[in-house]
Amino acid sequence: MIVKQIMHKNVITLSSDDTISLALKKMKQNKIRHIPIVNEDHNLVGIVTERDVKDASPSIFQLELKEDFLNKPINSIMSTNLITGHPLDFVEELAAVLIENNIGCLPILQDSKLVGILTETDMLNTFVKLTGADQPGSHIEIKVPNIAGKLAEVSSILHKRRVNISSVLVYPDCDDQYKILVFRIQTMNITMIVNDLQAEGYDVLWPNVSGNER
């Protein structure tokens, strides 16, 4: 999946000369936490976030300074050392960028123009949909040897039961000789499927239909 499929295209923006008070008002009205700052050519020059405002705000013991602070221009607190993305970037790659840099959003640029914004909430919603967790269904985890062809073998067992697969994830086991296959399937009755897998010698980690603790 690429960024342009999930990014917000109607981005709320402000100019660097607008006040901090206006930025807070826009955030509250639109229920957002990040506002890109652009110039008259719609080039990105900065970004202001709730965190920026909180970090720069006078303490509760300096209330007399609050009005002066709110009337300051955004350029006095906005971040200018920005990390950005492109509409054709892969979503999973930008998710890693957010985590590595501990940031909550990425402005999306094309031909140096702001064309969208991608937030950590967008990422989380997308991964929920990609895993099928937002749809009715069942979850199966199977431990298999880390060799080629195991995903196809397990999928063929599900196919025999005419079960529709919503999503498949693969992640490493603590022992690198194995990997874990995670299936989200569109059925609520999975006892027979688990029995089929176990009959073929697969180690089903979840669900534990036998009721025995591992």
C-alpha positions in Angstrom: 0.0 0.0 0.0 1.3 3.5 -0.9 0.9 6.7 1.1 -1.4 8.5 -1.3 -4.1 5.8 -0.7 -4.4 6.8 3.0 -3.0 10.3 3.5 -5.2 13.3 4.3 -5.4 15.5 1.2 -7.5 18.3 2.6 -4.8 19.6 4.9 -5.4 22.4 7.4 -2.5 24.8 7.0 -1.4 28.2 8.4 1.3 30.7 7.6 4.3 31.4 9.7 2.9 34.9 10.6 -0.3 33.5 12.0 -0.6 33.5 15.8 -0.2 30.6 18.2 -3.7 31.4 19.4 -5.0 30.8 15.9 -3.1 27.5 15.7 -4.7 26.3 18.9 -8.1 27.3 17.7 -7.7 25.4 14.4 -6.5 22.3 16.3 -9.5 22.4 18.5 -12.0 23.1 15.8 -10.7 20.3 13.5 -9.7 17.9 16.2 -6.1 17.7 15.0 -2.7 17.8 16.7 -0.5 18.9 13.8 -0.6 21.9 11.4 1.8 22.3 8.5 3.0 25.8 8.0 3.3 26.9 4.3 4.4 30.0 2.4 2.4 31.8 -0.3 3.6 29.3 -2.9 2.4 26.4 -0.7 5.9 25.3 0.0 6.3 23.7 3.4 8.3 25.9 5.8 7.5 24.3 9.2 5.1 22.4 11.3 3.5 23.2 14.7 2.1 20.5 17.0 0.3 20.4 20.3 3.6 19.4 21.8 5.4 22.5 20.5 2.7 24.7 22.1 2.9 22.9 25.4 6.7 22.9 25.5 6.8 26.7 24.8 3.9 27.7 27.0 4.5 29.7 30.2 4.2 27.7 33.4 1.1 27.9 35.5 3.0 30.3 37.7 3.4 32.8 34.8 -0.2 33.3 33.8 0.4 37.0 33.2 2.6 35.9 30.2 0.0 33.7 28.6 -1.7 36.4 26.5 1.6 37.6 25.1 2.6 34.1 24.3 -0.7 33.3 22.4 -0.2 36.4 20.3 3.3 35.4 19.2 3.7 34.3 15.5 3.8 30.6 14.9 7.4 30.9 13.5 8.6 31.5 17.1 7.8 27.9 18.1 7.3 25.8 14.9 9.7 23.0 14.0 11.7 23.6 10.8 14.0 20.6 10.7 11.3 18.4 9.1 11.1 14.8 7.9 8.7 14.4 5.0 7.3 11.7 2.8 6.2 11.3 -0.8 2.8 10.0 -2.0 4.4 7.0 -3.7 6.3 5.9 -0.5 5.2 2.6 1.0 3.1 2.9 4.1 5.2 0.3 6.1 8.4 2.2 5.3 7.0 5.5 6.6 5.6 3.7 9.7 9.2 2.8 10.5 10.3 6.4 10.0 7.7 7.6 12.5 8.8 5.1 15.1 12.6 5.7 14.6 12.2 9.5 14.9 9.5 9.4 17.6 7.2 11.8 15.6 3.5 11.8 15.2 3.0 12.8 11.6 4.7 13.3 8.3 3.9 16.1 5.8 3.7 14.6 2.3 5.4 16.5 -0.5 5.3 16.2 -4.3 7.4 18.6 -6.5 8.2 20.5 -3.3 4.5 21.2 -2.6 2.5 20.1 0.3 -0.1 17.6 -1.0 -1.1 15.7 2.2 -0.3 14.6 5.7 0.1 11.2 7.3 -0.4 10.7 11.0 0.3 7.9 13.4 -3.5 7.4 13.8 -3.7 6.9 10.0 -1.0 4.3 10.3 -2.7 2.4 13.1 -6.1 2.4 11.4 -4.5 1.1 8.2 -2.7 -1.7 9.9 -5.9 -2.8 11.7 -7.6 -3.0 8.3 -4.6 -4.8 6.7 -4.8 -7.5 9.4 -8.6 -7.8 9.0 -9.0 -7.2 12.7 -11.9 -4.8 12.0 -13.9 -7.6 10.4 -15.7 -10.6 12.0 -13.4 -13.7 11.9 -11.0 -15.9 13.7 -7.3 -15.8 14.5 -4.9 -18.7 14.0 -1.2 -18.8 14.8 0.9 -21.7 13.6 4.6 -22.4 14.3 6.4 -23.8 11.2 9.9 -24.6 10.2 11.6 -21.6 8.6 11.9 -23.1 5.1 10.3 -22.3 1.8 6.8 -23.5 0.9 5.3 -23.7 4.4 2.9 -20.8 3.8 1.6 -22.5 0.7 1.2 -25.8 2.5 -0.8 -24.3 5.4 -2.9 -22.3 3.0 -3.8 -25.4 1.0 -5.2 -27.0 4.2 -7.4 -23.9 4.7 -8.5 -24.1 1.1 -9.7 -27.7 1.5 -12.2 -26.3 4.1 -13.2 -23.6 1.7 -12.2 -20.9 4.2 -11.6 -17.4 3.0 -8.4 -15.8 4.3 -8.6 -12.1 5.2 -5.0 -11.6 6.0 -1.7 -13.4 6.6 1.3 -12.1 8.7 4.6 -13.8 9.1 7.0 -13.0 12.0 10.1 -14.7 13.4 10.1 -17.1 16.3 12.6 -16.7 19.1 14.3 -19.7 17.5 15.4 -18.7 14.0 14.8 -22.2 12.7 11.1 -21.4 12.9 8.6 -18.7 12.0 5.0 -17.9 13.0 2.2 -17.7 10.5 -0.8 -15.7 11.6 -4.0 -16.1 9.6 -7.2 -14.1 9.9 -9.9 -16.2 8.4 -13.6 -15.5 7.8 -15.2 -18.2 9.9 -16.0 -18.5 13.6 -15.9 -22.3 13.8 -12.2 -23.2 13.6 -12.1 -26.4 15.6 -12.1 -28.6 12.5 -9.4 -26.4 10.9 -7.2 -26.7 13.9 -7.7 -30.5 14.0 -6.7 -30.6 10.3 -3.5 -28.6 10.9 -2.5 -30.7 13.9 -3.2 -33.9 12.0 -0.7 -32.7 9.4 1.9 -32.2 12.2 1.6 -28.5 12.6 2.1 -26.8 15.9 -1.0 -24.6 16.4 -0.1 -22.0 19.0 -3.5 -20.3 19.0 -6.3 -21.3 19.6 -5.5 -24.0 22.0 -8.6 -26.1 21.5 -7.4 -28.9 23.7 -7.4 -26.5 26.7 -3.9 -27.6 27.7 -1.4 -24.9 28.8 1.7 -24.7 26.7 
